Amino acid sequence: MTTLPARRLANLETSALGFGAMVLSPGMYGEIDDRRAVDALRAALDEGATLVDTADGYGADGHNERIVGRALRGRRDDVMVATKFGFRIPDGAPAHRFPVSYSFGELAVNADPRYVRGYAEQSLRNLGTDVIDLYYPHFPDPQVPWEETVGAVAELVSDGLVRHLGLSNVSADQLRRAHAVHPVTAVQVQWSMWQPIDAELHAAARELGVGLVAWSPLGGGFLTGTVREVADDDFRRNLPRFQEANLKANHDRYAPLRGVAADLGLTPAQLALAWLLHQDEHVVPIPGSRTPAHIAENLAAARVHLHPDTLARIDEALSRFTPEGTGALLGD
């Protein structure tokens, strides 16, 4: 196994780059079979990734968690497993809907504390483990008091089923309110070259000593510089930035940053990940890929040092790059 530089999310130590497992389920980035999915995740472990991020809502009927559990057999002690809950609503429970910028217009969750223990127990079965290292509500439930959801996870920590509380897709105020109930180890936030972090959330995390887990650090694959179209069975077709005309415009506008990567002998993905690692010493991006060669390439970015002059050049290029297509990307 390769060893990557380490980082700390509050009191949880992980590799500087983790692995986002969402890509390993069919229907997210097109089709994939289970054997290829397991091989991809094991390749990430071999390259030194020690934080693996999944969710009970990725894939049908807990598929993604089961794939992660299968891949981690015999290697569980080497890995921090993070998963999220709220989208696999129990039969008979109400769906609490909220608007999103995807083409289908809304998502539905239920984070009522009555269901949180059941969510965790099912995830433990799917993952084939007796403890979840980092457990997140996937989205705040618009119809459930936030402190009650957080309190339910805090009970799981007390009972030994969960080691650390995480939050996902939250505001600065929601972070502060949660942290008042139970210490928060990490906030999962969309952050990349084409999706800046909310400044107030970033400031709150720094003040409270909370780590940051950057989902979609490669902009749903866009920042690799290789995505020119998306297939019919690819979830990204629902995202405005990946619609045909917008995708072409964004590809053209991103050309100066691809030029920076070429000048440095890096791939565009490596540049995007290294840049993000330089933004905060307590951020851990979680890129995902299905190809072992791309996984090794991505994780090598953990060792890239960018000179301040290079960072200034990148920031100048980013200041002139406004993506076409409104709204956030996929909630990884």
BAKE-200862 format. One record per residue (C-alpha): residue in one letter; x, y, z. Coordinates in steps of 0.001 Angstrom, whole numbers, padded with zeros to 6 digits, always signed. Layout:
BEGIN
AXYZ;...
***
This chain:
BEGIN
M+000000+000000+000000;T+001039+003580-000705;T+000930+006096+002131;L-000504+009556+001478;P+000102+012689+003551;A-002314+012867+006470;R-004785+015544+007505;R-007011+016079+010512;L-010744+016633+010553;A-011020+017911+014121;N-009764+014851+016046;L-010147+012388+013158;E-007005+011703+011101;T-007368+010653+007453;S-005408+010757+004230;A-005251+014215+002635;L-007435+012916-000204;G-010236+010446+000342;F-012471+008547-002062;G-016069+009385-002955;A-017805+006086-003636;M-020990+007449-005228;V-019549+006809-008701;L-019531+003067-007978;S-023299+002601-008305;P-025166+002343-011616;G-027229+005313-012685;M-024936+007932-011189;Y-022276+008245-013911;G-023643+005587-016258;E-023525+001821-015909;I-020958-000115-013906;D-020787-003705-012678;D-020029-004739-009112;R-016671-006358-009892;R-015359-003195-011498;A-016712-001126-008620;V-014966-003250-005981;D-011710-003182-007961;A-011871+000613-008188;L-012324+001109-004468;R-009573-001356-003635;A-007298+000542-006020;A-008011+003722-004024;L-007084+001906-000804;D-003879+000615-002386;E-002981+004181-003356;G-003357+005347+000246;A-006904+006728+000560;T-008100+006100+004115;L-011404+008031+004058;V-014178+006345+002060;D-017439+008242+001683;T-020774+006656+000781;A-024493+007100+001611;D-027542+004922+002097;G-029212+006738-000794;Y-026569+006002-003443;G-027747+003290-005777;A-030810+001111-005373;D-031617-000361-001956;G-028291+000479-000290;H-026202-000773-003212;N-023328+001658-002685;E-022872+000838+000985;R-022884-002880+000189;I-020196-002388-002464;V-018092-000454+000032;G-018557-003181+002626;R-017553-005853+000139;A-014427-003940-000917;L-013357-003338+002694;R-013423-006978+003778;G-010121-007707+005466;R-009121-004024+005367;R-011673-002357+007611;D-009154-001355+010288;D-007187+000712+007747;V-010123+002879+006676;M-012374+005603+008049;V-015877+004892+006728;A-018237+007835+006307;T-021856+007467+005302;K-024979+009621+005178;F-028673+009120+005870;G-032067+010589+005129;F-032969+009632+001567;R-033986+005986+002149;I-037312+006880+003720;P-039025+003971+005530;D-042305+002626+004203;G-045171+004672+005595;A-042983+007588+006683;P-043660+010978+005078;A-041331+012383+002436;H-040228+015899+003358;R-039609+017661+000067;F-037408+020655-000664;P-036476+022418-003927;V-033166+021906-005741;S-031763+023253-008985;Y-031691+019862-010707;S-033980+019392-013680;F-036398+017266-011606;G-036838+020187-009219;E-036876+018652-005726;L-035493+016053-003355;A-037144+014365-000376;V-035692+013353+002974;N-036872+012275+006377;A-034423+012922+009232;D-036941+012497+012036;P-035014+011222+015084;R-037418+008273+015338;Y-035827+006820+012198;V-032151+007734+012661;R-031159+004636+014656;G-032844+002418+012084;Y-030966+004171+009288;A-027681+003600+011091;E-028402-000048+011861;Q-029234-000722+008213;S-026054+001041+007092;L-024027-001041+009535;R-025509-004200+007996;N-024862-002974+004468;L-021275-002041+005296;G-020591-005229+007230;T-019140-003350+010180;D-020023-002669+013798;V-019285+001069+013802;I-019563+004025+011423;D-016572+006347+011726;L-018280+009511+010450;Y-022073+009774+010171;Y-023865+012633+008420;P-027460+013726+007913;H-027361+013981+004119;F-029436+017195+004028;P-031170+019118+006802;D-034804+018070+006943;P-037007+021133+006347;Q-039752+019716+008593;V-037697+018440+011539;P-035980+020638+014132;W-032285+020460+013313;E-031217+019971+016913;E-033405+016864+017150;T-031754+015204+014164;V-028302+016034+015507;G-029281+014804+018960;A-030294+011436+017515;V-026823+011017+015996;A-025264+012104+019299;E-027111+009214+020976;L-025541+006822+018453;V-022120+008198+019361;S-022853+007603+023053;D-023962+004049+022277;G-020816+003255+020262;L-022503+002766+016877;V-020960+005976+015488;R-017559+007525+016274;H-017932+011053+014885;L-020769+013416+013959;G-020613+014980+010519;L-022896+017433+008736;S-023599+017696+005025;N-024938+020549+002909;V-025480+022956+005809;S-025257+026680+006472;A-023011+028406+009014;D-025994+028814+011342;Q-026877+025120+011107;L-023270+024203+011876;R-023248+026387+014969;R-026573+025017+016189;A-025428+021428+015690;H-022086+022042+017380;A-023951+023350+020440;V-025691+019959+020717;H-022648+017759+020067;P-019119+018441+018757;V-019029+018287+014963;T-015995+016608+013429;A-016517+017559+009782;V-018815+019381+007414;Q-019234+017957+003954;V-019554+020805+001478;Q-019511+021247-002261;W-016212+022968-003019;S-014132+023098-006164;M-012614+025473-008674;W-016059+026159-010092;Q-018090+026045-006889;P-016672+028196-004060;I-017401+027405-000435;D-019768+029748+001391;A-017529+032247+003179;E-019605+032297+006379;L-019631+028508+006592;H-015877+028401+006036;A-015311+030977+008768;A-017573+029105+011203;A-015770+025817+010574;R-012413+027451+011235;E-013675+029122+014402;L-015103+025878+015776;G-012195+023674+014688;V-014396+021633+012365;G-012846+019878+009378;L-014140+020146+005812;V-014825+017284+003432;A-015084+018623-000116;W-017566+016723-002236;S-017486+017009-006009;P-013952+018497-005861;L-013619+017848-009592;G-016918+019501-010436;G-018709+016256-011196;G-015784+015310-013463;F-015817+018562-015411;L-012480+019735-013993;T-010713+016697-015438;G-011008+018462-018802;T-012277+015293-020468;V-016074+015577-020185;R-017456+016792-023511;E-020857+015078-023278;V-022861+012938-020844;A-024785+009774-021638;D-028539+009329-021301;D-028106+007127-018200;D-025794+009613-016481;F-027309+011575-013594;R-025365+014664-014649;R-027890+015173-017441;N-030083+016667-014702;L-027504+019359-013878;P-027707+022652-015786;R-023924+022990-016126;F-023780+019698-018010;Q-026476+020517-020548;E-024990+020502-024035;A-024636+024225-024760;N-023538+025060-021219;L-021022+022225-021142;K-019394+023415-024360;A-019184+027001-023114;N-017739+025894-019806;H-015141+023714-021523;D-013975+026653-023611;R-013823+029035-020642;Y-011807+026552-018590;A-009030+026370-021216;P-006651+028775-019373;L-006657+026520-016323;R-005931+023486-018445;G-003005+025512-019752;V-001710+026085-016213;A-001859+022346-015558;A+000057+021587-018765;D+002768+024111-017863;L+003229+022381-014496;G+003235+018862-015924;L+000024+018044-014088;T-003301+016745-015276;P-006211+019202-014949;A-007632+016967-012202;Q-004384+017034-010241;L-004249+020812-010488;A-007847+021148-009270;L-007244+018847-006297;A-003889+020370-005353;W-005391+023868-005538;L-008193+022817-003192;L-005756+021273-000718;H-003940+024621-000602;Q-007124+026501+000377;D-007325+025116+003925;E-005087+022738+005862;H-008173+020976+007243;V-009967+020217+003968;V-010051+016648+002642;P-011419+016373-000910;I-013123+013100-001873;P-012758+012605-005643;G-014274+009464-007110;S-013369+007470-010192;R-013983+004034-011636;T-010588+003676-013323;P-007557+002578-011268;A-005166+004659-013382;H-007268+007787-012853;I-007569+007020-009141;A-003778+006805-008786;E-003413+009996-010801;N-005922+011869-008633;L-004474+010728-005319;A-000965+011734-006401;A-002191+015330-006137;A-001861+015007-002357;R+001899+015387-002824;V+001803+018390-005178;H+003080+021714-003848;L+001899+024842-005647;H+004082+027928-005467;P+002336+031132-004338;D+002914+032600-007808;T+001112+029614-009317;L-001771+029980-006885;A-002056+033644-007843;R-002103+032685-011514;I-004864+030153-010867;D-006923+032630-008877;E-006601+035203-011635;A-007824+032666-014197;L-010692+031611-011936;S-011774+035225-011517;R-012527+035281-015254;F-014279+031877-015295;T-018006+032113-014565;P-019689+028760-015301;E-022750+028608-017495;G-025666+026875-015797;T-027047+027873-012432;G-027223+025939-009226;A-025205+023343-007371;L-023931+020039-008627;L-024829+016573-007477;G-025007+016060-003713;D-022117+013673-003185;
***
